[in-house]
Amino acid sequence: MAYKVITTCPVCSETLKITKLQCTHCHTTIENEFELSKIASLSKEQLQFVEVFLACRGSIKEVEKELGISYPTVRGKLTDIISALGYEQKKKNEVDEKKIVTMLENGEITADEAIKLLKDE
């Protein structure tokens, strides 16, 4: 029975290295330091999501239908996977657009200031 490769040490939580490969047919053994892809560190659930996402050719609407989950849930799962793979998320404009419009309507800021805030300058 084959087990999923673990990628972190159960004792100290550091990254594990693969150091031995063996052929199950002829029992040839190769020892060295081998690297796993980043995808190997994903959980079973995350890997299943990636498979569905790829089968749907990246269409979030198709993933929604296939898994029976909402658009925000699909986006959240994608964000979690991107983070788990070690990629930085582009920071979304943290300014609330409605708040900027309200401030502009109330004369608290100028149109130029509103544009700068919306462009996150």
N, C-alpha and C positions, 0 to 999 in steps of 0.2 A: 504494500500500500504506500503510495507516495503522499507526502505531506507538503503543504505550502512552505516555501522557504521563509524562515524568519529573518528579518533584516536588522533587528535591534537586540542587544544583549538582554536577557531576562534578569541579569544581576545588576548591571550598572547603566543600562539603557543606551550605551554607545552603539554605533553602527557596526554590524558584523561584516566580515569579509568571507567570501567563499574561497576555500583553500584546497578543496579536493573534488575532483570529478571522476566518476567511475562508469564504465560501460556495463550495462546489465547483461549484455550478450556475451562478450568475451572477457569481461572483468579487467580490461585495461584501466589503469588508474593514472590520472594526471594531477600532479600537485603543483600549485602556484597560487598567486593572489589574483582572483577574478572579481570583476565588478558586475553588479546587477544594474539593470536600468532603474530609473527613478520609479517607473510604473510598478516594479516589483514590490515597492514599499507600501502600495495602496492596500486598503482593507478589501476583503472579499466583496462587500457591498459596493465599495467604490469601483472596483474592477468590473462588476456586473453593470453598473451605471455607465461606465466608459464604453463597454461593449454595446449597450443599447444606443448610446449617443452616436457611436461610429456607424452602427447598422442603420440609423436614421439619418446618416450623412450630415450630422450636426444640426439638424432641424429641431429647434426647441419645441415647436408645435407637435412634431411627430413623437418626440420623447414624451411630451405631456400625454398624448393619446396612448402610447405604448405602455407607460407605467401607471397611467391613471392618476397623475399628480399635477399640481398647478404650476403655472409659469414661474412664480416666485420660488417654488420648491426646486424646480429644475435649475434655476439660476443659483440658488443657494448651494445645491450639490456641486455644481460646476465650480463655484468659488472655493468650496472646501477642497475639492480635488486639486485645483490649481495651487492652492496654498500647500497642500500635502506634498506636491511635487517640487516645492521650493521656489516657485515663481512668485514675484511680487505682483500684487494687484495694482493696477493704475488707480490712483486715488480719485474717487468720484468727487465731484464738486460737492463739498460738504455744506455749502450755503443753500438754505431753503429758498427756492425760487419764489414761492408765494409770499414769503416774508419780505423779499427784496421788492416785489411789486407793491406790497402794502406800504413799505417804507417810502417808495417813490410816490405813491398816491398821496401819502400824508405830508409830503414835502420834506421828509427827514433826510433824503439824499437826492442828488441831482441825477439826471438821466445818464450822464457820463459815469458817475459813481456806480450806478446800477449795472451798467454795461460791464464795467471792470469787475464788479462782484460776480456777475454771471459768468464771465470768462475766467474767473478765479485768478486774476492778476494781482 
